[in-house]
Amino acid sequence: MAEVAVTRRLRHLAEALGAVLALALFRLLPVEAASNLGGWLGRSLGPRLPVTRRAKRNLRLAFPAMAEQEMARTIEGMWDNLGRTLAEFPQLGRIAAPEAGRVEFTDLSGAPPLAEKLRPGILVSAHLANWEVLPVVAYRQGIDLAVIERAPNNPLVGALLERLRGVAGGRRLAKGARGAREAMALLTRGGALGILADQKSSDGIPVAFFGHEAMTSAGPAQLALRFGCPLIPARIERLGPARFRLTCHAPLALPQSGERQRDLAALTLALNRLLEDWIRERPEDWLWLHRRWPAAAYRHVESGAA
């Protein structure tokens, strides 16, 4: 056990040193040059990695009629976007600076201003384009937004990323029981919460996603129904190297059937369908590397039955 612990610490240290060097390089470059370099690295190396097989399986589940050429283009675009997202991380402050004009912000949620509607309120989004832009832009819009995020497995890398996020602006809450308590306390105080709701959640509820049941986090719906606060979908789109559009949509209608589980499922399904629409429009913007569906769904599509 001691040897395993030492090996893990050494691996974590090596990963952290690599991250420091890479982020330092991207930080020194002009914003667009950093994004372009990250995109080139992503599309050059990513498609060759074993994890790309998972992206192909996910695409077959979501788009069973997609041609092989289109799938290859989508996967290359996904890796390009992911490489750019990583390279843009140390540039978030520059990207989100209002004077830079790199982020178009559109509030479709109606009057009053978004900052006032989010007292309390929830912005819900997905791993689209550069999802790290959302809390920084919200911060620059005068919204004190705290985002629930899963901490990296490597605590040294996590500390580094958290430091860079703190410099750019916006707050983060750790995913898990502690983060859930902090989120509830935040909403009780009238704060604003951000949630990325597109990943598998083992303790979630089964809800259709691209025609297949998937364990989906019920957290956004639970909190919105409990506090009676607006649940506002926020979409990030990549417009070019380090250029984005952030669109805040009208709040989702909160079901009022009087049956909690039915309302919870209905609101979560409405959110999933909206995320599907966004992904269908720009599939290369989404992160297809998560194991989003249960094993049975993958076996079904691989057998040729889907």
N, C-alpha and C positions, 0 to 999 in steps of 0.2 A: 504493500500500500504506500509506503514511504517513497519507493522508486516511482510509482505512478504519479504521486503528488509532485515530485521534483520534475518529472518529465512534463507534466501539465504546466508548471510554473515557467519552465524554460520555453515551452511552446508559446505561452501567453506573452512572455517577454519578447520573443522573436517577432510575433505578430504585431505587438505594440510598436516595436522599433521600425518595422516595415511600414506601418501606418503613419508614423511620425514623418518618415522620409518622404513617402508618397504625398501626404497632405502638404508638407512644406514645399515640395516642388510645385504642386498645383496652386498653392497660395502665392508663389512668386511670379507666376505667369499672369499675363493679362486675362481678364475674365473669359473672353471668347476663345482664346488660345488654350486655356485650361480645359474648357468644355470640349473643344475639338479634339484635343489629345486624348481625353477620357473616352470620347466616342470612338475614336480610332482603335484604342486599346480594347474597348469592350467588344466591338464587332469583329476584331481580328482574333481575339483569344476566346471569347465567350462561347461561340458556337462549337468549339472543339472540346469543351469541358463536358464530363459525363453528366452533369446536372441538366444539360440541355435536353436529354432524353425526357426528363420530367416535363419540360416546357412543351415538347411535342405531344406527350400524352394529354396534357391539359388542353391543348388546342384541339386535339381530336375529340375530346369530350364536349368542348364548348362550340366548336364549329365542325361538325362531322363531314360537311360537304366541302371543306376548304381544300383546294388543290395543293399539291406538294410544293410547287413554286411559290405560291402565296404564303404557305406556312414557313418556308425558308426565309422569305423576305420579312415576315412578321418577327421571327426569332432573331434575325440579324438586327432589325430595328429595336427590339427589346434590349438586346445586349448593348447596342449603341446608346440607347437612353440610360441604361443602368451605368455604363461607363461614364457618361456625362454627369449623371447624378452624383456619383462618388467624387468626380473631379471638381464639381461645383460646391461640394460641401464646405471647404474652407473659404469659399467666395460668397457665402450666403448673404453676409452683410452688404457687400457691394451690389449683389444682384437685386436685393430688396430695397436698396436706398431709393427713395422717391425721385430724387434728381437723376438717377440713372435711366429711368424710363424702361426698365427691363421687364416689369410685371404690369400687365393690364389688369385692373381690378374692376369688376362689374358686380354690383349688388342688385340681383333680381328679386330680392325678398321683400321689396316694398318699404314704404316709410313706416316707422321712423328709421334713422340710420342703423346699420348693423350693430354698432357698438352698444346702442341702447336696447336693441332687441335681445342681445345676449346678456341680459341681467335678470335672472340666470338664463342660460341657453347653451345649446350644443351644436358645434360644427362637426359634421360627419363627412369623412372623405375616404379615399382609397389610395393604394400604392400606385398612383398614376403620375406620369411625367416625373418631376422632382417634387415628391410629397413633402420634403423638408422645407420647401418654400412657404407652405401654408402658415405655420406658426410665426414665421419671421414677418411675413406680409401683414398678418393680423396684428402683430405687435406694432408695426409701423403705422397701422390704421387706428391706433389708439385702443386696441382690444387686448386686454390682459388675459391671453388665452393659455391654458395649461393643457398639454396634449398627453394622452396616455400612450406610452410606447413600450415595447418589449426591450429590455436591456440586452446588450450583446453578451454572448457566452463568455467572452474575455473581459474581465472587469477592468483591465488596464486600457484596452481599447475603448470601453464604455466611458471611462473617466475622461479620456482624450476627447471623444465626441461630445460629451456633455459640456466640456469647457468651451469648445468651439461654438456649440449651440448657445451657450450663455452669452458669448461675445456678440453673436448675431442678433439675439433677442428672442423672447418667448420662453415659456417654462415647460418642463416635462414631468409627468408622473409615471412611476414604474408600474408596469402591468402586473396584476395580481391582487391579492386580498388587501394589501396596504394601499395600493393605488386606488382601488375601488372605494375604500374608506375616505381617502383624501379627495376623491372626485365628488363623493356625496357631500362632504364638508364644504367643498368649493361651491357647489350649486346651492347649498343652504345659505351661504354667505352672499349669493347673488352673482357668482363668478361665471366665467365662460370656459367651457370644456371642449377639447377637440379629440375626436376618436377616428382611427383608421379601422374601418369595419369590414374589410374584404378578406381577411385571413381566416383559416380554419380555427374554430374554437371548440376544444374537446368538451367543455362544460356549457356549450351553447345549446341551441335548439335546431332540429332538422328543418331546413327551409330550402325550397327550390332555388337553384342558381344555375342558369343556363340549362334548365330542363332536368337537372339531377339534384336530388336532395343532398344538402351539404350542411355540416354542423356550423352554425352561424352564431356569432356573438349576439346575444339579446340585450347586451348592455346599453347601447344607445336608446333602444325602445323602452327598456325598463326605466331608465333615468328620466326620459322625456315624459312618460306616463306618470311616474311617481311625483315629479315636480311640476307637471303641467307646463313645461317650458318648451320653447320652439326647438325643433330638430331641423336644422338647416343644412342641406347637402351643399358641399363646397367642392367644386371640380377644378383640378389643375390640369392645364393643357400645355404641352411644349410647342412653342411657336418657332423655335430656332435655337442656336447655341446660346444658352443662358438667358433665354427669353421665354416668357410664360404668360398665360392668361389664367386668372383666378376668377371663377364665377360662383357667386353665392346665390343659390336658388331660393325660391319661396319655401317656407317651412312645410314639411310633410304634415298632412292632416292627421291628427291624433284620433284613433278610433275610440268610440264611446259606447261599446255594446254592453258594458257592465260586467263582462266576463274577462277577467284579467288575461288568462292564457290566450284566449281568442284575439284580444286586442294586441297582445305582445307579438303573436305570430303574424297578424295582418300588417302591423307596422314594419316588422323586420322584412317581410316579403316585399312590401312597397319599396323599401330601401334597396334590397337586392335587385329588384327590377330596374331601378334607376341606375345602379352601378353597371348592370348588364348593358344598358343603352350607351353609357359612356364608353365602355370597353369595346362594344361593337363598332362604334364610330372610329376609334383609334386603338386597335388591338395592340399595336407596337408600344403604346404608352404604358401598358399594364405590366406588372411583374408576374410572369407566368411560371415562376420557379417554386411557388409554394405547393405543397401537397394539399390542394383545396378540397378534394372530394374523397369519400371513403373508398377503401380498397375494392369493394364490390363494384363500384361505378367504373373503375379502371379495368377490372376484369371483363366487365360487360362490353366496353367499347373495343378492347383488344380481341375479343372473341368474334368481332364482326357483327354483333347483334345490334350495336347502336347505329 
